[in-house]
Amino acid sequence: MAIEDKTLLTEDEIRAEVADLEGWEYLEDTKELQRVWHFEKFVPTMAFVRRLTEIMDENNHHSDIGLNSRTKTLTVTVTTHSENAVTRADLDFAGAVNRG
């Protein structure tokens, strides 16, 4: 199990790194990273959620997952709650999700 790196980052550092994370955006007002996926079928969506839970456990970092069946979207939002900020752990998690 990975150890979370809760190093605080500046807004500029976060923006620079998020620019290299395909699909992710930095929500400045809530201090979160977020990515939205669109799925046409329910079964692949749930398979992706299962993989997300594995990535969460591997990284010892757990995100919020929102599933909207009307819009066929899955939203992942991550922040370090104990710091009320985006930390290195959040960016590492987003990168791990992108690598699958």
C-alpha angles and dihedrals in degrees: 000000000000123000114236116243103215094184109152116235133203120248089251092052091050093048092048093051095042088055087066094047107087112230097003125116133191114235101207097187094057097027093234140127116230139184130181125205127192120217129184097200132044098223096059088046092056091045088055091049089053090052090048091055090052091051090049091053093044090053097036086229123115126203134193115259124201123189120193113188093187095059093028091232135139116202124196118194123183136183136144101257095193090059097034086225145082109273136182088271091061093051091046090051093050090050091050091051091051091050088051 
